[in-house]
Amino acid sequence: MEPKFHVVQTQRGFRNELGEMTEMALYAHLQVRLGLEMAQAEGVISDLEKNSTATINSSDGQIRLEVRHISAASA
């Protein structure tokens, strides 16, 4: 089973608890909802894994993602 991220997204000053997402769901969110290319999405996920935060500059302004925790993958 893949790890799960508990994600909070802040955009235009509004915090949105996205909740728990698998890595695949997070990639989909970054690509479909935020319009990132695959390499950009990979960079954001890498930042989240290392620093628990990532900032995205989009046409809608700056978007900040935070990870509250990453649950370990279980078999």
TIVO-2410 file (N, C-alpha, C; in nm, 3 decimals):
# residues 75
REC num residu      c1      c2      c3 atome chaine
REC   1      M   0.084  -0.118   0.000     N      A
REC   1      M   0.000   0.000   0.000    CA      A
REC   1      M   0.089   0.125   0.000     C      A
REC   2      E   0.053   0.224  -0.077     N      A
REC   2      E   0.135   0.344  -0.087    CA      A
REC   2      E   0.111   0.438   0.031     C      A
REC   3      P   0.208   0.524   0.063     N      A
REC   3      P   0.191   0.616   0.175    CA      A
REC   3      P   0.076   0.713   0.151     C      A
REC   4      K   0.020   0.762   0.261     N      A
REC   4      K  -0.088   0.861   0.253    CA      A
REC   4      K  -0.041   0.991   0.317     C      A
REC   5      F  -0.076   1.101   0.253     N      A
REC   5      F  -0.041   1.234   0.299    CA      A
REC   5      F  -0.167   1.302   0.353     C      A
REC   6      H  -0.159   1.369   0.466     N      A
REC   6      H  -0.269   1.454   0.511    CA      A
REC   6      H  -0.235   1.595   0.467     C      A
REC   7      V  -0.310   1.649   0.370     N      A
REC   7      V  -0.272   1.771   0.301    CA      A
REC   7      V  -0.365   1.888   0.338     C      A
REC   8      V  -0.302   2.004   0.359     N      A
REC   8      V  -0.373   2.130   0.378    CA      A
REC   8      V  -0.325   2.225   0.269     C      A
REC   9      Q  -0.418   2.285   0.196     N      A
REC   9      Q  -0.384   2.378   0.087    CA      A
REC   9      Q  -0.432   2.517   0.126     C      A
REC  10      T  -0.344   2.616   0.115     N      A
REC  10      T  -0.381   2.755   0.141    CA      A
REC  10      T  -0.368   2.833   0.011     C      A
REC  11      Q  -0.478   2.896  -0.028     N      A
REC  11      Q  -0.481   2.973  -0.152    CA      A
REC  11      Q  -0.566   3.097  -0.128     C      A
REC  12      R  -0.511   3.213  -0.166     N      A
REC  12      R  -0.579   3.341  -0.145    CA      A
REC  12      R  -0.621   3.361   0.000     C      A
REC  13      G  -0.539   3.313   0.091     N      A
REC  13      G  -0.565   3.331   0.234    CA      A
REC  13      G  -0.664   3.232   0.294     C      A
REC  14      F  -0.717   3.142   0.215     N      A
REC  14      F  -0.813   3.044   0.265    CA      A
REC  14      F  -0.747   2.907   0.280     C      A
REC  15      R  -0.761   2.849   0.399     N      A
REC  15      R  -0.707   2.715   0.425    CA      A
REC  15      R  -0.813   2.611   0.391     C      A
REC  16      N  -0.772   2.511   0.318     N      A
REC  16      N  -0.862   2.404   0.277    CA      A
REC  16      N  -0.800   2.271   0.318     C      A
REC  17      E  -0.862   2.203   0.413     N      A
REC  17      E  -0.816   2.071   0.455    CA      A
REC  17      E  -0.853   1.972   0.346     C      A
REC  18      L  -0.756   1.931   0.266     N      A
REC  18      L  -0.783   1.833   0.162    CA      A
REC  18      L  -0.793   1.692   0.219     C      A
REC  19      G  -0.740   1.675   0.339     N      A
REC  19      G  -0.748   1.546   0.406    CA      A
REC  19      G  -0.642   1.449   0.361     C      A
REC  20      E  -0.668   1.323   0.386     N      A
REC  20      E  -0.571   1.219   0.355    CA      A
REC  20      E  -0.580   1.180   0.208     C      A
REC  21      M  -0.466   1.178   0.143     N      A
REC  21      M  -0.458   1.144   0.001    CA      A
REC  21      M  -0.343   1.047  -0.021     C      A
REC  22      T  -0.363   0.952  -0.111     N      A
REC  22      T  -0.252   0.867  -0.151    CA      A
REC  22      T  -0.159   0.951  -0.240     C      A
REC  23      E  -0.039   0.901  -0.263     N      A
REC  23      E   0.054   0.973  -0.349    CA      A
REC  23      E  -0.005   0.989  -0.490     C      A
REC  24      M  -0.072   0.886  -0.539     N      A
REC  24      M  -0.134   0.893  -0.671    CA      A
REC  24      M  -0.243   1.001  -0.676     C      A
REC  25      A  -0.325   1.009  -0.572     N      A
REC  25      A  -0.430   1.110  -0.566    CA      A
REC  25      A  -0.369   1.251  -0.557     C      A
REC  26      L  -0.258   1.263  -0.484     N      A
REC  26      L  -0.192   1.392  -0.474    CA      A
REC  26      L  -0.134   1.435  -0.609     C      A
REC  27      Y  -0.073   1.340  -0.682     N      A
REC  27      Y  -0.026   1.372  -0.818    CA      A
REC  27      Y  -0.143   1.421  -0.903     C      A
REC  28      A  -0.255   1.351  -0.898     N      A
REC  28      A  -0.372   1.389  -0.978    CA      A
REC  28      A  -0.419   1.529  -0.940     C      A
REC  29      H  -0.423   1.559  -0.811     N      A
REC  29      H  -0.465   1.692  -0.766    CA      A
REC  29      H  -0.371   1.799  -0.821     C      A
REC  30      L  -0.242   1.775  -0.810     N      A
REC  30      L  -0.144   1.872  -0.857    CA      A
REC  30      L  -0.153   1.893  -1.008     C      A
REC  31      Q  -0.175   1.787  -1.082     N      A
REC  31      Q  -0.179   1.798  -1.228    CA      A
REC  31      Q  -0.314   1.849  -1.279     C      A
REC  32      V  -0.422   1.792  -1.231     N      A
REC  32      V  -0.554   1.827  -1.285    CA      A
REC  32      V  -0.608   1.956  -1.223     C      A
REC  33      R  -0.608   1.964  -1.091     N      A
REC  33      R  -0.668   2.080  -1.024    CA      A
REC  33      R  -0.577   2.203  -1.027     C      A
REC  34      L  -0.444   2.182  -1.018     N      A
REC  34      L  -0.353   2.296  -1.013    CA      A
REC  34      L  -0.277   2.317  -1.144     C      A
REC  35      G  -0.292   2.226  -1.240     N      A
REC  35      G  -0.235   2.244  -1.373    CA      A
REC  35      G  -0.085   2.228  -1.385     C      A
REC  36      L  -0.026   2.150  -1.296     N      A
REC  36      L   0.119   2.130  -1.302    CA      A
REC  36      L   0.155   2.018  -1.399     C      A
REC  37      E   0.273   2.031  -1.460     N      A
REC  37      E   0.328   1.925  -1.543    CA      A
REC  37      E   0.383   1.816  -1.450     C      A
REC  38      M   0.408   1.698  -1.502     N      A
REC  38      M   0.454   1.584  -1.422    CA      A
REC  38      M   0.581   1.618  -1.344     C      A
REC  39      A   0.679   1.678  -1.408     N      A
REC  39      A   0.805   1.712  -1.339    CA      A
REC  39      A   0.780   1.811  -1.225     C      A
REC  40      Q   0.691   1.908  -1.247     N      A
REC  40      Q   0.659   2.004  -1.141    CA      A
REC  40      Q   0.591   1.933  -1.024     C      A
REC  41      A   0.497   1.845  -1.055     N      A
REC  41      A   0.426   1.771  -0.951    CA      A
REC  41      A   0.524   1.686  -0.870     C      A
REC  42      E   0.618   1.622  -0.937     N      A
REC  42      E   0.720   1.542  -0.868    CA      A
REC  42      E   0.802   1.628  -0.774     C      A
REC  43      G   0.837   1.750  -0.818     N      A
REC  43      G   0.913   1.842  -0.734    CA      A
REC  43      G   0.835   1.884  -0.611     C      A
REC  44      V   0.707   1.910  -0.628     N      A
REC  44      V   0.622   1.949  -0.515    CA      A
REC  44      V   0.614   1.834  -0.414     C      A
REC  45      I   0.590   1.713  -0.462     N      A
REC  45      I   0.581   1.598  -0.371    CA      A
REC  45      I   0.714   1.575  -0.300     C      A
REC  46      S   0.824   1.592  -0.371     N      A
REC  46      S   0.956   1.578  -0.308    CA      A
REC  46      S   0.973   1.682  -0.197     C      A
REC  47      D   0.934   1.808  -0.224     N      A
REC  47      D   0.941   1.913  -0.122    CA      A
REC  47      D   0.855   1.877  -0.001     C      A
REC  48      L   0.735   1.825  -0.026     N      A
REC  48      L   0.646   1.788   0.083    CA      A
REC  48      L   0.706   1.677   0.169     C      A
REC  49      E   0.769   1.580   0.103     N      A
REC  49      E   0.831   1.470   0.177    CA      A
REC  49      E   0.950   1.518   0.261     C      A
REC  50      K   1.026   1.612   0.209     N      A
REC  50      K   1.146   1.661   0.278    CA      A
REC  50      K   1.115   1.768   0.383     C      A
REC  51      N   1.028   1.862   0.347     N      A
REC  51      N   1.009   1.981   0.429    CA      A
REC  51      N   0.869   1.996   0.489     C      A
REC  52      S   0.777   1.912   0.451     N      A
REC  52      S   0.637   1.918   0.493    CA      A
REC  52      S   0.562   2.039   0.436     C      A
REC  53      T   0.628   2.119   0.351     N      A
REC  53      T   0.561   2.232   0.286    CA      A
REC  53      T   0.612   2.245   0.143     C      A
REC  54      A   0.530   2.308   0.061     N      A
REC  54      A   0.569   2.340  -0.076    CA      A
REC  54      A   0.488   2.461  -0.119     C      A
REC  55      T   0.549   2.547  -0.199     N      A
REC  55      T   0.481   2.665  -0.251    CA      A
REC  55      T   0.478   2.655  -0.403     C      A
REC  56      I   0.361   2.682  -0.459     N      A
REC  56      I   0.341   2.676  -0.604    CA      A
REC  56      I   0.299   2.814  -0.650     C      A
REC  57      N   0.366   2.866  -0.751     N      A
REC  57      N   0.324   2.993  -0.812    CA      A
REC  57      N   0.239   2.960  -0.933     C      A
REC  58      S   0.113   2.999  -0.928     N      A
REC  58      S   0.021   2.969  -1.039    CA      A
REC  58      S  -0.041   3.099  -1.089     C      A
REC  59      S  -0.121   3.087  -1.193     N      A
REC  59      S  -0.189   3.205  -1.247    CA      A
REC  59      S  -0.290   3.261  -1.147     C      A
REC  60      D  -0.332   3.178  -1.052     N      A
REC  60      D  -0.424   3.222  -0.946    CA      A
REC  60      D  -0.350   3.278  -0.825     C      A
REC  61      G  -0.221   3.293  -0.835     N      A
REC  61      G  -0.142   3.342  -0.723    CA      A
REC  61      G  -0.066   3.229  -0.657     C      A
REC  62      Q  -0.013   3.258  -0.541     N      A
REC  62      Q   0.068   3.159  -0.469    CA      A
REC  62      Q  -0.022   3.061  -0.396     C      A
REC  63      I   0.014   2.934  -0.405     N      A
REC  63      I  -0.058   2.827  -0.335    CA      A
REC  63      I   0.043   2.759  -0.245     C      A
REC  64      R   0.006   2.743  -0.120     N      A
REC  64      R   0.094   2.676  -0.024    CA      A
REC  64      R   0.030   2.543   0.015     C      A
REC  65      L   0.108   2.437   0.007     N      A
REC  65      L   0.064   2.306   0.051    CA      A
REC  65      L   0.143   2.267   0.174     C      A
REC  66      E   0.076   2.208   0.271     N      A
REC  66      E   0.140   2.157   0.392    CA      A
REC  66      E   0.096   2.013   0.411     C      A
REC  67      V   0.187   1.933   0.461     N      A
REC  67      V   0.153   1.797   0.496    CA      A
REC  67      V   0.157   1.788   0.648     C      A
REC  68      R   0.046   1.748   0.707     N      A
REC  68      R   0.041   1.733   0.853    CA      A
REC  68      R   0.111   1.607   0.897     C      A
REC  69      H   0.095   1.500   0.820     N      A
REC  69      H   0.169   1.376   0.847    CA      A
REC  69      H   0.166   1.289   0.723     C      A
REC  70      I   0.260   1.200   0.715     N      A
REC  70      I   0.263   1.100   0.609    CA      A
REC  70      I   0.257   0.966   0.678     C      A
REC  71      S   0.150   0.892   0.651     N      A
REC  71      S   0.140   0.759   0.714    CA      A
REC  71      S   0.226   0.662   0.633     C      A
REC  72      A   0.290   0.572   0.703     N      A
REC  72      A   0.377   0.475   0.639    CA      A
REC  72      A   0.297   0.377   0.556     C      A
REC  73      A   0.357   0.332   0.450     N      A
REC  73      A   0.293   0.230   0.367    CA      A
REC  73      A   0.287   0.100   0.446     C      A
REC  74      S   0.175   0.031   0.432     N      A
REC  74      S   0.162  -0.098   0.501    CA      A
REC  74      S   0.130  -0.207   0.400     C      A
REC  75      A   0.169  -0.325   0.431     N      A
REC  75      A   0.148  -0.437   0.339    CA      A
REC  75      A   0.008  -0.494   0.353     C      A
***
